[in-house]
Amino acid sequence: MSIQERLLKLRERMRDNEIDIYIVPTADFHQTEYVGEYFKARKYITNFSGSAGTAVITADEAKLWVDGRYFIQAAKQLEGTTVELMKINEPKVPTIEKYLADTLKEGGNIGFDGRVVAMGTGISYEKIAAEKKGKLVYQYDLIDEIWEERPALSQEPAWILEQSYAGETTADKLSRIRTFMKENGADLHILTTLDDICWTLNMRGNDIEFFPLVLSYAIITREQVKLYIDESKLDKEAKAEFAKDGVILRPYFEIYEDVKSIAKEEAVLVDPARLNYALYRNIPEDVKKVEKCNPEVLFKAVKNPVEIENIRKAQLKDSVAHVRFMKWLKENVGKIRITEISASEKLDQFREEMGNFIRPSFEPISSYGEHCALMHYTSSPETDVELKEGTVFLTDTGAGFYEGSTDITRTYALGEIPDIMKEHFTLVLMGHMGLANAKFLHGCTGINLDMMARKPLWDRELDFKCGTGHGMGYLLSIHEPPAGFGWRQSAGAPAVLEEGMILTDEPGIYIEGSHGVRLENELLVCKGKENEYGQFMYFEPITYIPMDLDAIKAEMLPEETRRQLNVYHETVYEKISPYLDNEEKEWLKRYTRAV
């Protein structure tokens, strides 16, 4: 069926259920950023394949809200669908809530599958419907009713992450969580977010492509944990580990019935941003709800010493692989056939050679020329192009090693490139180094520091329409809250930067139809000096890959950036050269020379 035909069928179901506006977000039942094939309902109804976006369908309109990462991609994928692109944060573009309030007729109803909408978002929709004397209809998955041959829910096996990698036992994590519950007067804690559950139970799996997560729910009490999961995913060893920690196994969907029987004298800890609306509505109304951010969010964001040491090893492995890849690319482009896809596969080949490689940590972004302007471009057999000299190649990829996950971006000059590309590369480099070398007082968030990365661009009235960096999970989500770099103040503002957090530093510039540049390292948040002004903090870059000197316009570099780049390249050579043969060392010496 075409998108128009799918929309027609959806509107028929909307009329049957007296729904005037139907909302289809990008989400599974667990508010996961990247979702499995079963949950790609928004892609099914709009044709847009990006990782974030919300579709809103009325009787005569269909609109898709996406952020700046996807403006170009969404515009292309929506062509001919009748779905209108709504660019978030652009002038004259209303928020979804404003659109709903303006569009919903008196007595009209808003519908969505309550399992894929967060509690807080659902409550905001509920208020809009109530103001129009309408109601929410959240009991139906209308996309499921029209989706022929919908993929099945994943049944991939789960596994236990050894303590030598996790660095903390499940028992110790549960103790910390229960202390938080007690301090906040909660008897039960309902968890639906997969990364929070997997972190707590030291469990990993393969239910979402690239992300080692397991479809599950959990209810934590003062004495036990109920884990709602397809039990066939667990082997004897995993079940024995869970039994030791008081984890009781329940069928995956049973949680929706179980929460209905929570006693009214019990208080439940719920996170409005992470609990789904349907589950929230199944909790009896007279049960006290303690609304707090899941404690696991901050607990897992601050890495323990074992995790940090392991992540350093993972970064070192991936940096060696990248250096070998960069050398191979520079020496072979134009001589042998290299395409976007084959280049990405070659990089993963170098990663596999480093040992303990599980798989890529997210869908690779391997882009050439004008494709580099698409922030989250994914090459396919239809779009795969050969790499040739005269422009840039951007690789934003990650590795999942047992020692941890990585997320690294480099932009390479293929042969001699136009001056404008060198200028843009140099500006991005200036911003990258500015943020990486920031010193700041404890209490700062990523909002305070974001301009360190944007200033070289803003000074020239340029910008990039996305955040500058995000937190990193340990074999979990690659975009891990609550820390991040971005200039916009919002309800989900980044958390205070704490010692032990790991974030990405990835400014960029994207010129539609021509080229794009992004440079990304991972930064470890460290404590510096403490004096009468407070506790100073700084970042330690833990990614060790050259910034392509062939792409730099050296005369543009401020003296401070020049010094920072030279210091960084000294560190790259010192860290990476012991793992290279003599020929590779000589090559690396040339690409880390002082400028």
C-alpha positions in Angstrom: 0.0 0.0 0.0 1.1 3.6 -0.6 1.3 6.0 2.2 -1.9 7.7 0.9 -3.7 4.3 1.0 -2.5 3.7 4.6 -3.7 7.1 5.7 -7.1 6.4 4.1 -7.4 3.1 6.1 -6.2 4.8 9.3 -8.9 7.5 8.9 -11.5 4.8 8.4 -10.5 3.3 11.8 -10.5 6.8 13.4 -14.1 7.3 12.3 -15.1 3.9 13.6 -13.6 4.8 17.0 -14.8 8.4 17.1 -11.3 9.7 17.0 -10.8 13.2 15.4 -7.0 13.4 15.8 -4.7 10.4 16.0 -1.0 10.7 17.2 1.7 8.3 16.2 5.0 9.0 18.0 8.4 7.3 17.5 8.4 5.0 20.5 7.9 1.5 21.8 6.1 0.6 25.0 9.2 1.7 26.9 9.9 5.2 25.6 13.1 4.0 23.9 14.7 6.4 21.4 15.6 3.7 18.8 12.9 1.0 18.4 12.7 -2.5 17.1 11.0 -3.3 13.7 7.6 -4.1 15.4 7.4 -0.6 16.8 8.1 1.5 13.6 4.5 2.6 13.3 5.4 6.2 12.5 7.6 5.1 9.6 4.8 2.9 8.4 2.3 5.7 8.3 4.6 8.5 7.0 7.5 6.9 5.1 10.0 8.9 7.3 12.7 6.6 8.7 14.5 8.8 11.1 14.9 8.0 14.8 12.7 10.9 16.1 9.5 12.4 15.0 5.8 12.5 15.7 2.9 12.1 13.2 -0.5 13.8 13.8 -3.3 12.7 11.6 -6.8 14.4 11.2 -9.6 13.7 8.9 -8.1 15.9 6.2 -4.5 16.5 7.3 -1.3 14.6 8.1 1.7 16.3 9.7 5.1 15.2 10.9 7.1 17.1 13.5 10.9 16.5 13.4 13.9 18.3 14.8 16.8 19.9 12.9 18.7 16.7 12.5 16.1 15.5 10.0 14.8 18.5 8.1 16.5 17.5 4.9 15.9 13.8 5.1 12.2 14.2 6.1 11.5 16.6 3.3 12.8 14.0 0.8 11.0 11.0 2.3 7.7 12.8 2.6 7.6 13.7 -1.1 4.3 12.4 -2.6 2.9 11.2 0.7 0.6 14.1 1.5 2.2 14.3 4.9 3.3 17.9 5.7 6.7 18.5 7.3 6.7 20.5 10.5 10.1 21.8 11.5 10.4 21.9 15.3 11.7 25.3 16.7 11.4 27.0 13.3 9.5 30.3 13.1 5.7 30.1 12.7 5.8 26.3 13.3 3.5 25.5 16.2 4.3 22.9 18.8 2.2 19.7 18.6 0.3 20.8 21.7 -0.5 24.2 20.1 -1.6 22.5 16.9 -3.9 20.1 18.8 -5.5 23.0 20.8 -6.1 25.0 17.7 -7.3 22.1 15.5 -9.4 19.9 17.8 -13.1 20.8 17.4 -15.4 21.3 20.4 -16.3 17.8 21.8 -13.6 16.2 19.7 -11.5 13.3 20.7 -7.7 12.7 20.6 -6.4 9.2 20.1 -3.2 7.3 20.4 -1.9 3.9 21.6 -1.4 4.6 25.3 1.5 2.2 25.5 3.7 4.3 23.2 3.1 7.8 24.7 4.8 8.9 27.9 2.7 9.6 31.0 3.5 13.3 31.1 2.8 13.8 27.4 -0.5 11.9 27.7 -1.6 14.1 30.5 -0.9 17.2 28.4 -3.0 15.8 25.6 -5.7 14.9 28.2 -5.9 18.5 29.3 -6.3 19.7 25.7 -9.1 17.3 25.1 -10.8 18.3 28.3 -10.7 22.0 27.4 -12.6 21.1 24.3 -15.0 18.9 26.3 -13.7 15.9 24.5 -11.8 12.9 25.7 -8.7 10.7 25.1 -9.0 7.4 23.4 -5.8 5.5 24.2 -6.9 1.9 24.3 -6.4 1.2 20.6 -3.3 0.6 18.4 -5.0 1.7 15.1 -1.8 1.2 13.1 -1.7 -2.4 14.1 -5.2 -2.8 12.7 -4.1 -1.7 9.2 -0.5 -3.0 9.2 -0.4 -6.1 7.1 2.5 -8.5 7.9 3.7 -6.4 10.8 7.0 -7.7 12.1 6.8 -9.9 15.3 8.1 -8.8 18.7 11.8 -9.7 19.1 12.5 -13.0 20.9 16.3 -12.7 21.0 18.1 -14.2 24.0 19.2 -12.1 26.9 22.5 -12.4 28.8 24.1 -11.2 32.1 26.9 -8.6 31.9 29.8 -9.9 34.2 30.8 -7.8 37.1 34.2 -7.4 35.6 32.5 -5.2 33.0 29.6 -3.8 35.0 31.7 -2.8 38.1 28.7 -3.1 40.5 26.5 -5.9 41.5 22.7 -5.9 41.0 22.3 -6.2 44.8 24.3 -3.0 45.3 22.3 -1.2 42.6 19.0 -2.3 44.2 20.2 -1.1 47.6 20.9 2.4 46.2 17.5 2.5 44.4 15.7 1.4 47.5 17.4 4.0 49.6 16.1 6.6 47.1 12.6 5.1 47.3 12.7 5.3 51.1 13.9 8.9 51.1 11.1 9.8 48.8 8.4 7.9 50.6 7.8 5.3 47.8 6.9 1.6 48.5 7.0 0.5 44.8 9.0 1.7 41.8 7.6 1.0 38.3 10.3 0.8 35.6 9.5 0.6 31.9 12.6 2.1 30.4 14.8 -0.6 29.0 18.2 1.0 29.7 17.2 1.6 33.3 16.1 -2.0 33.8 19.1 -3.5 32.0 21.5 -1.4 34.0 19.9 -2.3 37.3 19.9 -6.0 36.6 23.2 -6.1 34.7 21.2 -7.6 31.8 21.8 -7.2 28.1 20.2 -8.6 25.0 19.4 -8.0 21.3 15.8 -6.9 21.0 16.6 -3.6 19.3 19.1 -3.6 16.4 22.5 -2.2 17.4 21.3 -1.6 21.0 21.8 -4.5 23.5 18.5 -4.0 25.3 15.8 -6.4 26.4 12.1 -5.8 26.1 10.9 -5.9 29.7 9.2 -4.1 32.6 10.0 -4.2 36.3 8.4 -3.3 39.6 10.9 -2.9 42.5 9.6 -3.1 46.0 11.5 -3.0 49.3 12.0 -6.7 49.2 11.8 -8.0 45.7 11.8 -7.2 42.0 9.1 -8.4 39.5 10.7 -8.7 36.1 8.1 -8.8 33.2 9.8 -10.6 30.4 9.5 -13.4 27.8 11.1 -16.0 30.0 12.3 -18.0 27.0 15.0 -15.3 26.5 16.7 -16.4 29.8 19.0 -19.3 30.2 19.5 -21.2 33.5 22.5 -19.0 34.5 20.5 -15.8 34.1 17.6 -17.2 36.0 19.9 -18.3 38.8 21.4 -14.8 39.0 18.0 -13.2 39.2 16.8 -15.6 41.9 19.8 -14.7 44.0 18.8 -11.1 43.9 15.1 -11.7 44.6 14.0 -11.2 41.1 10.7 -12.9 40.3 9.8 -13.6 36.6 6.4 -12.6 35.2 5.0 -12.7 31.6 5.8 -9.6 29.6 2.3 -8.1 29.3 1.1 -9.1 32.8 2.3 -5.8 34.3 -0.8 -4.0 32.9 -3.1 -6.2 35.1 -0.7 -6.4 38.1 -0.6 -2.7 38.6 -4.4 -2.6 38.9 -4.1 -4.4 42.2 -1.7 -2.0 43.9 -3.1 -1.3 47.4 -4.3 2.2 48.1 -2.0 2.6 51.1 1.1 2.0 48.9 3.0 4.9 47.3 4.3 4.4 43.8 7.4 6.1 42.3 6.7 7.0 38.7 8.7 9.0 36.2 6.3 11.1 34.0 8.8 11.2 31.1 9.5 7.5 31.2 6.3 5.6 32.3 3.8 5.0 29.5 0.4 6.6 29.7 -1.6 3.4 29.5 0.3 1.8 32.5 -0.1 5.1 34.4 -3.9 5.0 33.9 -4.0 1.3 35.1 -2.7 2.3 38.5 -5.7 2.8 40.8 -6.6 6.5 41.2 -6.5 6.4 45.0 -2.8 5.1 45.0 -0.4 7.9 45.9 2.0 8.6 43.0 5.5 10.0 43.8 6.5 11.8 40.6 10.3 11.8 40.3 12.9 11.1 37.7 14.0 7.4 37.8 17.0 7.3 40.1 18.7 4.9 37.7 19.0 7.7 35.1 21.6 9.6 37.1 23.1 6.5 38.8 24.0 5.0 35.4 25.2 8.3 33.9 27.9 8.6 36.5 30.2 5.7 35.6 31.9 3.7 38.3 35.7 3.2 38.3 35.5 -0.2 36.6 33.3 1.1 33.8 35.6 4.1 33.3 38.6 1.9 33.0 36.8 -0.4 30.6 35.5 2.5 28.5 39.1 3.8 28.2 40.1 0.4 26.8 37.1 0.4 24.4 38.0 3.9 23.2 41.7 2.9 22.7 40.6 -0.1 20.6 38.3 2.0 18.5 40.9 4.7 18.1 43.5 2.2 16.8 40.8 0.8 14.4 40.0 4.4 13.2 43.7 5.2 12.6 44.2 2.1 10.5 41.0 2.9 8.6 42.1 6.5 8.0 45.4 5.4 6.6 43.7 2.8 4.4 41.2 5.3 3.1 43.8 8.0 2.4 46.0 5.6 0.5 43.3 3.8 -1.5 40.6 6.3 -2.4 40.7 6.7 -6.2 42.8 3.6 -6.6 40.3 0.9 -5.7 36.5 1.0 -5.6 35.3 2.2 -2.2 31.7 3.1 -1.5 29.9 4.4 1.5 28.8 0.9 2.6 32.1 -0.8 1.9 34.0 1.9 3.8 31.8 1.4 6.8 32.3 -2.4 6.6 36.1 -1.9 6.4 36.1 0.1 9.6 34.1 -2.6 11.3 36.7 -5.1 10.0 39.4 -3.2 11.7 37.3 -3.1 14.9 36.8 -6.9 14.9 40.6 -7.3 14.8 40.8 -5.5 18.1 39.0 -8.3 20.0 35.8 -8.4 22.2 33.9 -6.6 19.4 30.1 -7.3 19.7 28.7 -5.2 16.9 28.2 -1.6 15.9 26.7 0.5 18.7 24.2 2.3 16.4 23.3 2.4 12.7 26.4 3.6 10.9 26.4 7.1 9.3 28.8 6.7 6.3 28.3 9.6 4.0 30.1 11.1 1.0 29.9 14.6 -0.5 26.4 16.0 -0.4 25.2 13.1 1.7 27.3 14.6 4.6 24.8 17.4 4.9 22.2 14.8 6.1 22.9 14.6 9.8 21.6 11.1 10.2 22.0 9.7 6.7 22.0 6.0 6.3 23.5 4.6 3.1 21.5 1.9 1.3 22.0 -0.1 -1.9 19.9 2.6 -3.6 22.0 5.5 -2.4 25.4 3.9 -2.0 27.9 5.9 -4.0 31.6 5.5 -4.8 34.1 7.7 -2.9 36.2 9.9 -5.1 38.7 12.6 -4.6 37.7 16.3 -4.5 35.2 16.4 -1.6 34.8 15.0 2.0 33.8 11.7 3.6 32.1 11.7 7.0 32.0 8.6 9.2 29.9 8.7 12.4 29.9 5.2 13.8 30.2 3.4 17.0 31.5 0.1 18.3 30.0 -2.1 21.0 32.9 -3.8 22.8 32.4 -5.8 26.0 34.5 -3.0 27.5 31.9 -0.4 26.5 30.3 1.5 23.7 31.8 4.2 21.5 30.5 7.0 19.3 33.1 8.7 17.1 32.8 11.0 14.1 35.6 12.1 11.7 35.4 14.0 8.5 38.2 13.3 6.0 39.4 15.2 3.0 39.6 12.9 -0.1 42.4 14.4 -2.1 42.4 18.2 -2.6 39.1 19.7 -1.5 37.6 23.2 -2.2 38.6 26.1 0.0 35.1 26.5 1.5 35.1 22.9 2.8 38.5 23.6 4.5 37.1 26.8 6.0 34.1 24.9 7.4 36.2 22.1 8.7 38.4 24.6 10.5 35.5 26.4 12.1 34.1 23.1 13.4 37.5 22.1 14.7 37.8 25.4 16.5 34.4 24.8 18.2 35.3 21.2 19.0 38.5 22.2 20.7 36.9 25.1 22.5 34.4 22.8 24.2 36.9 20.0 24.8 39.3 22.4 26.7 36.6 24.1 28.8 37.2 24.7 32.5 34.1 25.3 34.5 32.7 25.4 38.0 30.7 22.5 39.4 27.0 23.2 38.9 27.3 23.9 35.2 25.1 22.1 32.7 25.6 21.6 29.0 23.5 24.7 28.4 26.2 26.8 30.1 29.0 25.3 28.0 27.3 24.9 24.6 28.4 28.2 23.2 32.1 27.2 23.6 31.4 24.9 20.6 29.2 27.3 18.6 31.0 30.6 19.0 33.2 30.2 15.8 30.1 29.5 13.8 27.9 32.1 15.5 30.6 34.7 15.0 30.0 34.1 11.2 26.2 33.8 11.5 26.4 30.0 10.9 24.9 27.3 13.1 23.9 23.6 13.2 20.4 22.6 14.1 21.0 20.0 16.7 22.6 19.5 20.1 26.4 19.6 20.4 26.7 16.4 22.4 25.0 13.7 24.5 25.7 11.3 27.4 27.0 7.8 26.6 25.6 4.6 27.9 27.7 1.5 28.8 26.4 -1.1 26.3 23.0 0.6 26.6 21.5 3.6 24.8 24.0 5.6 22.8 22.2 8.8 23.6 22.0 8.6 27.4 20.3 11.2 29.6 20.4 13.3 31.6 23.6 15.1 30.6 24.2 16.8 27.2 25.3 19.9 25.4 22.7 22.2 23.8 21.8 25.9 24.0 18.0 25.6 24.2 16.3 25.8 27.6 13.6 23.2 27.8 11.7 21.0 30.2 14.3 18.3 29.7 17.3 20.6 30.4 20.6 18.7 30.8 21.7 17.8 34.3 24.7 19.2 36.2 27.9 17.8 34.8 29.3 15.4 37.4 32.7 13.7 37.7 32.5 10.3 35.9 30.0 11.3 33.3 31.0 10.7 29.7 29.6 12.9 26.9 30.2 13.5 23.2 31.6 16.7 21.8 30.3 16.9 18.2 29.8 20.3 16.6 29.2 20.4 12.8 28.1 22.3 9.8 25.8 21.1 7.1 25.4 22.7 3.7 22.5 21.1 1.8 23.4 19.8 -1.7 27.1 20.3 -1.1 28.9 18.9 2.0 28.9 18.5 5.8 31.5 18.4 8.5 31.3 16.9 12.0 34.0 16.1 14.5 33.2 14.0 17.5 35.2 12.8 20.5 34.1 11.5 23.9 34.9 13.5 27.0 35.2 12.3 30.5 34.1 14.8 33.2 36.9 15.3 35.8 37.4 17.3 38.9 40.0 20.0 38.8 41.2 22.3 41.5 39.0 23.5 44.4 39.5 26.9 45.8 37.7 29.9 47.3 35.6 30.1 44.1 34.4 26.5 44.3 35.1 23.1 42.7 36.5 23.5 39.2 35.9 20.8 36.6 37.4 20.0 33.2 37.1 17.4 30.4 39.5 14.7 29.4 39.2 13.6 25.8 39.3 9.8 25.7 39.1 9.4 21.9 42.5 9.4 20.2 42.2 9.9 16.4 43.8 12.6 14.3 41.8 15.5 13.1 42.5 15.4 9.4 45.3 18.0 8.7 44.6 17.8 5.0 41.2 19.5 5.7 42.5 22.3 7.9 43.0 25.9 6.8 45.9 26.5 9.2 46.0 30.3 8.7 42.5 30.5 10.2 43.4 28.9 13.4 43.6 31.1 16.5 46.9 30.6 18.4 45.0 28.9 21.3 43.2 26.4 19.0 46.5 25.7 17.3 48.1 24.9 20.7 45.1 22.8 21.7 45.3 20.8 18.5 49.0 20.2 18.8 48.6 19.0 22.4 45.8 16.7 21.4 47.8 15.2 18.5 50.8 14.6 20.8 48.4 12.6 23.0 47.1 10.7 20.0 50.5 9.6 18.9 51.6 8.7 22.5 48.4 6.6 23.1 48.1 4.9 19.7 51.7 4.4 18.3 52.5 1.4 20.7 49.8 -0.6 18.9 51.0 0.1 15.4 53.8 -1.4 13.2 56.6 0.8 11.9 54.9 1.9 8.7 51.7 2.8 10.6 53.7 4.8 13.1 55.4 6.8 10.4 52.1 7.5 8.8 50.5 8.6 12.2 53.5 10.8 12.9 52.8 12.7 9.7 49.1 13.2 10.6 49.8 14.3 14.1 52.6 16.7 13.3 52.5 20.2 14.9 50.8 22.9 12.9 
